[in-house]
Amino acid sequence: MLNFYPGPSKVYPEVRTYLVDAYDEGILNTPHRGEQFVQVSRAVVGSIKRKLNIPQDYYIFFATSATECWEILIQSLTKQKSFHIYNGSFGEKWFEYAKKLRPEAEGFQFDFNEPMPVSELQISADTELICFTQNETSNGTQVSPTTILNLHNRFRDTLIAVDATSSMAGLNLKLIKADIWFASVQKCFGLPPGLAVMACSPRSIFRAKKMAERNHYNSLVPIYEKMLNYQTTHTPNELNIYLLKRMLEDRPFIKGIDQHLTDRAQDLYTFFEQFADFRPLIENEEVRSKTVLTLQGNDKMVDDAKKRALHHNIRLGNGYGTWARTTFRIANFPAIQDEEYEELKRFFLHYYA
């Protein structure tokens, strides 16, 4: 089965070997307070910073999912409100969830075919956290490095948190331009679901300590304190952390991965321009995602393409939210090989050219 679903997506084929090694090395039943886990955790932190180009003074934490990171950040870094900038379903869900915890949370929705309008944002001085999704998986858009830099420059005194679930470990993100970045591992990391990685700047930890929120098992200050010894507040997903260690050791540096995905994305967008029945949902090339392509068509053609592809052992991603019936999505993640995309092209040329 060729899996182009944008999460959980294809895992690296080496994961099969890693799983056997994890069993043989006793990872599946090692105490999470023991030295073996601490060594794995320490190695993972070092590899994440080195391979993903994360500033050395940023802190690395583990959670169960990006959704849990939403909760951690709202409860531990805001007393009154956050400000959410979004153009799709996942950014909006983060906003809706924040309002349940902090009813004064504010949101700003912008058009998914336009860049984030940084100059138009009216963010009050009492806002404690600015939140946005760098790569919106639901519609296949991205916030460019230049836009993130402009946001950083305009609101230097406010913490900025970025959901990078479908881009971290795929794109060379400039993490120094925001305070918190997080992602689940079932997309560009090429691993099974059940683990998230969060990188936090020194000033975000300073803010967390000042707020001193400790009411939850996943409050940020206890998480920080435990990770000083490379441990977690809860029994972690030890297997996935081990898989993350092995995956990072075997992968090239993020700069090379970014260039490969960027080139492949451009090739795929160019390829789909020739079809009358399908076209990119995002017309503005400036804001098109490099890691999640969203193709639009009438609902019958979209349904036909997904069913026909599945019959040929090709899994396309369903549309999501507003675009559930009229789009399908194609993941452009590092674990998926170039030859698999060539087979995908042959399928579309055969049936829809």
C-alpha positions in Angstrom: 0.0 0.0 0.0 1.3 3.4 -1.0 0.3 5.8 1.8 0.0 9.5 1.0 -2.4 10.2 3.9 -1.2 13.3 5.7 -1.1 11.7 9.1 -0.7 9.2 10.5 1.4 8.8 7.4 4.0 6.4 6.1 6.7 5.4 8.7 10.3 5.0 7.7 10.8 1.4 6.6 13.7 1.2 9.0 11.2 1.4 11.9 10.7 -2.4 11.5 14.3 -3.0 12.4 14.2 -0.4 15.2 11.2 -2.2 16.7 13.1 -5.5 16.9 16.1 -3.7 18.3 13.9 -2.0 20.9 12.6 -5.4 22.0 16.1 -7.0 22.1 17.5 -4.0 24.1 14.8 -4.2 26.7 13.3 -0.8 25.8 9.8 -2.1 26.0 10.0 -2.7 29.8 12.7 -0.4 31.0 11.9 1.8 34.0 11.2 5.3 32.9 13.2 6.6 35.9 16.1 4.3 35.1 19.4 5.1 33.6 18.7 3.3 30.3 15.7 5.6 29.5 17.7 8.7 30.7 20.4 7.9 28.3 17.9 7.5 25.4 16.2 10.7 26.3 19.5 12.6 26.6 20.6 11.3 23.2 17.2 12.3 21.6 17.4 15.8 22.9 20.9 16.2 21.5 20.0 14.8 18.1 16.8 16.9 17.8 18.8 20.1 18.3 21.6 19.1 16.0 19.6 17.5 13.2 16.6 19.9 13.2 18.7 23.1 13.7 17.1 24.0 17.0 18.9 26.7 19.1 21.1 25.1 21.8 19.5 27.2 24.6 15.9 26.0 23.7 14.5 23.2 25.9 13.1 20.0 24.5 10.0 18.3 26.0 7.9 15.3 25.2 4.1 15.1 25.2 1.5 12.7 23.8 0.3 14.8 20.9 0.2 18.3 19.4 -3.3 18.6 20.9 -1.9 18.1 24.4 0.7 20.8 23.6 -2.3 23.2 23.0 -3.5 22.4 26.5 -0.1 22.7 28.2 0.7 26.1 26.7 -2.7 27.7 27.4 -2.9 26.5 31.0 0.8 27.2 31.8 1.5 30.4 29.9 -1.7 32.3 30.1 -3.7 33.6 33.0 -6.2 35.6 30.9 -5.9 35.3 27.2 -4.1 34.2 24.1 -4.5 35.5 20.6 -5.0 32.9 17.8 -4.3 33.7 14.1 -5.8 31.0 11.8 -7.0 30.2 8.3 -8.0 26.5 8.6 -9.6 23.9 10.9 -6.6 23.1 13.1 -5.8 26.6 13.9 -9.4 27.3 14.6 -9.7 24.2 16.9 -6.7 25.4 18.9 -8.6 28.7 19.3 -11.8 27.0 20.3 -10.0 24.9 22.8 -8.2 27.9 24.3 -11.6 29.6 24.9 -12.7 26.6 27.0 -9.7 27.2 29.3 -9.5 31.0 29.0 -12.8 32.5 27.9 -11.1 35.8 27.1 -9.0 34.2 24.3 -9.2 36.1 21.0 -9.0 35.0 17.4 -8.4 36.4 14.0 -9.3 34.5 10.8 -7.6 35.3 7.5 -8.2 34.1 4.0 -6.5 30.9 3.2 -5.4 32.2 -0.2 -3.6 35.2 1.3 -0.5 35.6 3.5 -1.1 36.2 7.2 -1.8 40.0 7.3 0.7 40.9 10.1 0.3 44.6 9.6 -3.5 44.4 10.2 -3.4 42.5 13.4 -4.8 44.3 16.4 -3.3 42.4 19.4 -3.7 44.1 22.7 -0.8 44.6 25.1 -2.3 42.3 27.7 -2.1 39.3 25.4 0.1 36.7 26.9 0.6 34.3 24.0 0.2 34.6 20.2 -0.6 31.3 18.5 -0.7 30.1 14.9 -0.3 27.0 12.8 2.8 27.2 10.5 1.5 24.5 8.1 -2.3 24.1 8.1 -2.9 20.4 7.3 -6.6 20.9 6.7 -6.2 23.0 3.6 -2.5 22.8 2.5 -1.3 26.3 3.4 1.8 27.6 5.1 3.1 30.7 6.9 6.3 31.7 5.3 9.6 32.4 7.2 9.3 36.1 6.2 5.8 36.4 7.7 7.0 34.7 10.9 9.9 37.2 11.1 7.5 40.1 10.6 5.3 38.8 13.3 8.2 38.4 15.6 9.5 41.9 14.9 6.1 43.5 15.5 5.3 41.8 18.7 8.7 41.2 20.3 7.4 41.5 23.9 4.7 38.7 23.5 5.5 35.0 23.5 4.7 33.3 20.2 3.7 29.6 19.9 3.7 27.7 16.7 2.0 24.4 15.8 4.4 22.9 13.3 2.8 19.4 13.2 3.0 18.8 9.5 6.3 20.6 8.9 8.7 20.0 11.7 11.4 17.4 10.7 10.5 18.2 7.1 11.2 21.9 6.7 14.2 23.9 8.0 12.2 26.1 10.3 13.8 29.2 11.8 12.9 28.4 15.4 14.7 31.5 16.8 11.8 33.6 15.5 9.2 32.1 17.9 9.3 30.9 21.5 7.5 27.6 21.3 7.4 25.1 18.4 5.7 21.7 18.6 4.7 18.7 16.5 3.4 15.2 16.6 5.7 12.6 15.1 3.2 10.8 12.8 3.9 13.2 9.9 7.3 14.5 8.8 9.1 12.5 11.6 7.9 9.3 9.9 7.0 7.5 13.1 3.9 6.0 14.6 1.5 8.3 16.5 1.5 8.8 20.2 4.4 11.2 20.8 4.9 15.0 20.4 8.1 17.1 20.5 8.0 20.6 21.9 10.9 23.1 21.8 10.7 26.1 24.2 12.8 29.2 24.4 14.4 30.4 27.6 12.0 33.3 28.0 9.0 31.0 27.7 10.4 28.9 30.6 11.0 32.2 32.5 7.4 33.1 31.9 6.2 29.6 33.0 8.2 29.8 36.2 6.9 33.3 37.0 3.3 32.1 36.5 4.1 28.9 38.5 1.1 27.0 37.4 1.3 23.4 38.8 -2.3 22.2 38.8 -1.9 19.5 36.2 0.3 16.5 35.6 1.4 18.2 32.3 1.9 21.7 33.7 5.0 23.2 32.0 7.1 24.0 35.1 7.1 20.3 36.4 7.8 19.2 32.8 10.8 21.5 32.7 12.0 20.4 36.1 11.8 16.7 35.2 13.6 17.2 31.9 16.5 18.8 33.7 17.3 15.1 34.4 16.0 13.9 31.0 12.8 12.5 32.6 9.1 13.1 32.2 6.3 13.9 34.6 4.4 10.8 33.5 5.2 7.4 32.1 6.2 8.4 28.6 5.9 6.6 25.3 9.4 5.0 25.8 9.1 3.0 22.5 8.4 6.0 20.4 11.2 8.1 22.0 13.6 5.2 21.2 12.3 5.1 17.6 12.8 8.9 17.5 16.4 8.5 18.6 17.1 5.9 16.0 15.4 7.8 13.2 17.3 11.0 13.9 20.6 9.1 14.0 19.9 7.8 10.5 18.5 10.9 8.9 20.5 13.7 7.2 20.4 17.3 8.5 17.2 19.2 8.0 18.6 21.6 5.4 19.0 18.8 2.9 15.6 17.3 3.7 14.0 20.8 3.3 15.5 21.2 -0.2 14.4 17.8 -1.3 10.8 18.3 -0.2 10.7 21.8 -1.6 11.8 20.5 -5.0 9.4 17.6 -4.9 6.5 19.9 -3.9 7.1 22.1 -6.9 7.3 19.1 -9.2 4.0 17.8 -7.9 2.2 21.1 -8.2 3.4 21.5 -11.7 2.3 17.9 -12.5 -1.3 18.5 -11.3 -1.6 21.7 -13.4 -2.3 19.5 -16.5 -5.6 18.0 -15.2 -9.0 19.4 -15.9 -10.8 17.6 -13.1 -8.4 18.5 -10.3 -6.6 21.7 -9.4 -4.8 23.0 -6.3 -7.2 24.4 -3.7 -4.6 27.0 -2.9 -4.2 29.3 -5.9 -1.6 31.6 -4.4 1.8 29.9 -4.8 3.2 32.1 -2.0 1.1 30.4 0.7 1.0 26.8 -0.7 2.2 24.2 1.7 5.4 22.3 0.8 4.4 19.2 2.8 0.6 18.8 2.3 -0.8 19.3 -1.2 -4.6 19.8 -1.4 -6.3 19.1 -4.7 -9.8 20.3 -5.4 -12.6 18.9 -7.7 -16.3 18.2 -7.7 -17.4 15.8 -5.0 -18.0 12.9 -7.4 -14.6 13.2 -9.1 -12.9 13.4 -5.7 -14.7 10.4 -4.4 -14.0 8.5 -7.6 -10.2 9.3 -7.4 -9.9 8.2 -3.8 -11.8 4.9 -4.3 -10.0 4.1 -7.6 -6.7 4.8 -6.0 -7.4 2.6 -3.0 -8.3 -0.2 -5.5 -4.8 0.2 -6.8 -3.3 0.1 -3.3 -2.8 3.9 -3.2 -4.2 5.7 -0.2 -5.0 9.4 -0.7 -5.8 11.7 2.1 -9.4 12.7 2.7 -10.4 16.3 2.6 -10.9 18.0 6.0 -13.4 20.3 7.6 -15.0 22.7 5.1 -13.3 21.0 2.2 -14.1 17.4 3.3 -16.1 16.4 0.2 -14.4 18.5 -2.5 -10.7 17.9 -1.9 -8.2 15.2 -1.3 -4.7 15.7 0.2 -1.3 14.3 -0.7 1.4 14.2 2.0 4.9 15.2 0.9 6.8 13.8 3.8 10.4 12.6 4.0 9.6 8.9 4.6 7.8 8.7 1.3 10.2 7.8 -1.5 10.4 9.5 -4.9 9.5 6.4 -6.8 6.2 6.2 -4.9 5.3 9.6 -6.2 6.2 8.5 -9.7 3.7 5.6 -9.3 1.1 8.1 -8.1 1.7 10.2 -11.2 1.3 7.1 -13.5 -2.0 6.4 -11.8 -3.4 9.9 -12.5 -2.0 10.0 -16.0 -3.7 6.7 -16.8 -7.1 7.5 -15.4 -7.5 11.3 -15.6 -5.2 12.8 -18.2 
